Amino acid sequence: MSYTIYTLPGCTRCKILKQCMCEQGLAYTEKDTQAEGKEEFQKFYGQNRKSIIRGSVGIEFPILASSEGIWQGLPKTLAHVLFDKKLDGFVSLGTLHKEWVDGLHISGGNPAYADEFLQLLHYIKNNNMQLQIDTDGRHPEILHRVLSNNLASVLILNAQEADSPDIRKSLELAVKFPVYKIRTVVSPEITPAEVGAIARMIGEITGNMKTPYLLFADAKDETPNLLTHRSAARKHLVLADIATETVTV
């Protein structure tokens, strides 16, 4: 199979992908999008706009392309090179930059491939990158392994319900990470009472009414009003607040 890697000058993530390709014995052609590969990338981008995501700071590199598909960003390109489709759901295009890598989702993939997911995290961290991972509480056994191996510096826990044993176990693990952030994305279906129940669970498990807790408006909801949700949460977590941006889970 013929691979092309589109890169930027001085791109650490691009260097990590090229190293991985070499370790796997995979040949590739590199196209520097700021030099000799600029015109070719512009043509490639024009033909594949729907497959290449442009974020608030531009296009994320590296981009790996073959006749079988296009993969963008460090987690997705490495996951493909190392494990083909096994980590689908575990990885996505991240938003963090410099030495930070996100787009790593404990709850999104097939737990049968937990070993492969952990290997990917090890590979990224061993290349001097800091990891931010997220979970909605599912697969706490994978979260436990991430914690035990000291693989992530930041954990984001999306707490969307209070009744699940998995979310409670994941919350117990979350507070042991160097940095953890607990949030709920409030869709129209989530009531203030449900947010209050989540906040009560967080307070019970952390033993601290001052545990930070953020409420995010669901980006799909055009008219969010979270004041009543915040009031319900503050009965149990006095620092509960409304985030200024919207997000989806």
C-alpha positions as CSV (number, residue, x, y, z in Angstrom):
1,M,0.0,0.0,0.0
2,S,1.2,3.5,-0.8
3,Y,1.0,6.1,1.9
4,T,1.4,9.9,1.8
5,I,2.0,12.0,4.9
6,Y,1.2,15.7,4.7
7,T,3.3,17.5,7.3
8,L,4.3,21.0,8.6
9,P,7.9,22.1,9.2
10,G,9.0,21.5,12.8
11,C,5.8,19.5,13.5
12,T,6.6,17.1,16.5
13,R,3.5,15.1,15.9
14,C,4.5,14.6,12.3
15,K,7.9,13.3,13.4
16,I,6.3,10.8,15.8
17,L,4.1,9.4,13.0
18,K,7.0,9.1,10.6
19,Q,9.0,7.3,13.3
20,C,6.1,4.9,13.8
21,M,5.8,4.3,10.1
22,C,9.5,3.4,9.9
23,E,9.2,1.1,13.0
24,Q,6.4,-0.7,11.3
25,G,8.3,-1.0,8.0
26,L,5.7,1.0,6.1
27,A,7.0,3.1,3.2
28,Y,5.6,6.6,2.7
29,T,6.0,9.7,0.7
30,E,6.2,13.0,2.7
31,K,4.7,16.2,1.4
32,D,5.8,19.4,3.3
33,T,2.7,21.5,2.9
34,Q,4.7,24.7,3.4
35,A,7.4,23.8,0.8
36,E,7.5,21.5,-2.2
37,G,4.2,19.8,-1.3
38,K,2.2,23.0,-0.9
39,E,0.4,22.9,-4.3
40,E,-0.2,19.2,-4.1
41,F,-1.8,19.5,-0.6
42,Q,-4.0,22.4,-1.8
43,K,-5.3,20.1,-4.6
44,F,-5.7,17.2,-2.2
45,Y,-7.5,19.4,0.3
46,G,-9.8,20.7,-2.4
47,Q,-10.7,17.1,-3.4
48,N,-11.3,15.9,0.2
49,R,-12.8,18.8,2.2
50,K,-15.4,16.6,3.8
51,S,-12.7,14.3,5.2
52,I,-10.3,16.9,6.5
53,I,-11.3,18.9,9.6
54,R,-10.3,22.6,9.8
55,G,-10.5,23.8,13.4
56,S,-10.3,27.2,15.0
57,V,-6.5,27.3,14.6
58,G,-6.4,25.8,11.1
59,I,-5.8,22.2,9.9
60,E,-4.4,19.7,12.3
61,F,-1.3,17.8,11.1
62,P,-0.1,15.1,10.4
63,I,-2.5,13.8,7.7
64,L,-2.0,10.3,6.5
65,A,-3.6,9.2,3.2
66,S,-3.8,6.1,1.2
67,S,-6.2,4.5,-1.3
68,E,-8.1,3.1,1.7
69,G,-8.7,6.4,3.5
70,I,-7.6,9.6,5.2
71,W,-6.6,9.9,8.9
72,Q,-5.9,13.2,10.6
73,G,-4.2,14.1,13.9
74,L,-1.7,12.1,16.0
75,P,-4.1,9.7,17.8
76,K,-6.0,8.6,14.6
77,T,-2.9,8.2,12.4
78,L,-1.0,6.2,15.0
79,A,-4.0,4.1,15.8
80,H,-4.4,3.2,12.1
81,V,-0.7,2.5,11.6
82,L,-0.4,0.3,14.7
83,F,-3.8,-1.4,14.9
84,D,-5.8,-0.7,11.8
85,K,-9.5,-0.4,12.8
86,K,-9.3,-1.9,16.2
87,L,-9.2,1.5,18.0
88,D,-12.2,3.0,16.2
89,G,-14.2,4.8,18.9
90,F,-11.2,5.1,21.2
91,V,-9.6,8.0,19.2
92,S,-10.7,11.1,17.4
93,L,-9.2,14.4,16.2
94,G,-8.1,16.3,19.2
95,T,-8.0,20.1,19.9
96,L,-5.0,20.5,22.2
97,H,-1.6,21.6,20.9
98,K,2.1,21.7,21.7
99,E,3.0,18.8,24.0
100,W,-0.6,18.0,24.8
101,V,-2.7,15.2,23.1
102,D,-6.4,14.7,23.5
103,G,-9.0,12.9,21.4
104,L,-8.6,9.8,23.6
105,H,-11.9,8.3,24.7
106,I,-12.0,5.4,27.2
107,S,-15.7,4.8,26.7
108,G,-15.9,5.0,23.0
109,G,-14.2,1.9,21.8
110,N,-14.5,-1.9,22.0
111,P,-13.2,-3.0,25.4
112,A,-11.9,-6.2,23.8
113,Y,-9.1,-4.0,22.4
114,A,-8.2,-2.4,25.7
115,D,-4.7,-3.8,25.5
116,E,-4.1,-2.1,22.1
117,F,-5.6,1.2,23.5
118,L,-3.1,1.1,26.4
119,Q,-0.3,0.4,24.0
120,L,-1.2,3.4,22.0
121,L,-1.2,5.6,25.1
122,H,2.2,4.2,26.1
123,Y,3.5,5.0,22.7
124,I,2.3,8.6,22.7
125,K,3.6,9.2,26.2
126,N,6.9,7.6,25.5
127,N,7.4,10.3,22.8
128,N,7.3,13.0,25.5
129,M,3.7,14.0,25.0
130,Q,1.2,14.7,27.8
131,L,-2.2,13.0,27.6
132,Q,-5.7,14.2,28.4
133,I,-8.3,11.5,28.2
134,D,-12.0,11.5,28.8
135,T,-14.7,9.0,29.9
136,D,-18.4,8.9,30.4
137,G,-18.0,6.3,33.1
138,R,-18.2,3.2,31.0
139,H,-15.3,0.6,31.1
140,P,-13.9,1.7,34.5
141,E,-11.6,-1.3,34.3
142,I,-9.8,0.4,31.4
143,L,-9.7,3.7,33.4
144,H,-8.1,1.7,36.3
145,R,-5.4,0.5,34.0
146,V,-4.7,4.0,32.7
147,L,-4.4,5.3,36.3
148,S,-2.2,2.3,37.4
149,N,0.2,2.9,34.5
150,N,0.3,6.7,35.1
151,L,-0.6,7.3,31.5
152,A,-2.7,10.5,31.7
153,S,-2.1,13.8,33.3
154,V,-5.6,15.1,32.9
155,L,-8.9,13.2,33.1
156,I,-12.3,14.6,32.0
157,L,-15.2,12.7,33.4
158,N,-18.6,13.4,31.6
159,A,-21.1,12.5,34.4
160,Q,-24.4,12.1,32.6
161,E,-26.3,10.0,35.2
162,A,-26.1,9.2,38.9
163,D,-27.5,5.6,39.0
164,S,-24.8,3.6,37.1
165,P,-22.3,1.5,39.2
166,D,-19.8,2.2,36.4
167,I,-20.0,6.0,36.7
168,R,-19.6,5.7,40.5
169,K,-16.5,3.5,40.1
170,S,-15.0,5.8,37.4
171,L,-15.6,8.8,39.7
172,E,-13.8,7.1,42.5
173,L,-10.8,6.6,40.1
174,A,-11.1,10.0,38.6
175,V,-10.2,11.9,41.8
176,K,-6.9,10.0,41.9
177,F,-5.6,11.6,38.7
178,P,-3.1,14.5,38.9
179,V,-5.8,16.7,37.4
180,Y,-9.4,15.8,37.0
181,K,-12.4,17.7,35.6
182,I,-16.0,16.7,36.2
183,R,-18.7,18.0,33.9
184,T,-22.2,17.3,32.7
185,V,-23.5,18.2,29.2
186,V,-27.1,19.3,29.8
187,S,-29.4,18.4,27.0
188,P,-33.1,19.2,27.0
189,E,-33.8,15.7,28.3
190,I,-31.7,16.2,31.5
191,T,-33.7,17.8,34.3
192,P,-32.5,20.0,37.2
193,A,-33.4,17.1,39.5
194,E,-31.1,14.8,37.6
195,V,-28.3,17.3,37.7
196,G,-28.8,17.6,41.4
197,A,-28.6,13.8,41.8
198,I,-25.3,13.8,39.9
199,A,-23.9,16.6,42.1
200,R,-25.0,14.7,45.2
201,M,-23.2,11.6,44.0
202,I,-20.0,13.6,43.3
203,G,-20.1,15.2,46.7
204,E,-20.6,11.8,48.4
205,I,-17.7,10.1,46.6
206,T,-15.2,13.0,46.8
207,G,-16.3,13.9,50.4
208,N,-15.9,17.6,49.4
209,M,-18.7,20.0,48.7
210,K,-16.2,22.3,47.0
211,T,-15.3,19.8,44.3
212,P,-15.4,21.8,41.0
213,Y,-18.3,20.8,38.7
214,L,-19.1,22.4,35.4
215,L,-22.4,22.3,33.5
216,F,-22.1,22.6,29.7
217,A,-25.0,23.5,27.4
218,D,-25.5,20.8,24.7
219,A,-24.3,22.4,21.4
220,K,-27.4,20.8,19.8
221,D,-29.7,22.8,22.0
222,E,-30.2,26.3,20.6
223,T,-31.8,27.9,23.6
224,P,-30.1,26.5,26.7
225,N,-30.9,27.9,30.1
226,L,-29.0,26.2,32.9
227,L,-29.7,28.5,35.9
228,T,-32.1,26.1,37.5
229,H,-29.7,23.2,36.8
230,R,-26.9,25.1,38.5
231,S,-29.1,25.9,41.5
232,A,-29.9,22.2,41.9
233,A,-26.2,21.3,41.7
234,R,-25.2,23.9,44.2
235,K,-27.3,22.3,46.9
236,H,-24.5,19.6,47.0
237,L,-21.5,21.3,45.3
238,V,-21.2,25.0,46.2
239,L,-18.7,25.7,43.3
240,A,-20.9,24.2,40.6
241,D,-21.1,26.6,37.7
242,I,-22.1,27.0,34.1
243,A,-19.4,26.8,31.4
244,T,-19.1,29.6,28.9
245,E,-18.9,27.3,25.9
246,T,-21.1,24.6,24.6
247,V,-20.1,21.0,24.0
248,T,-21.5,17.7,22.9
249,V,-20.8,14.2,24.2
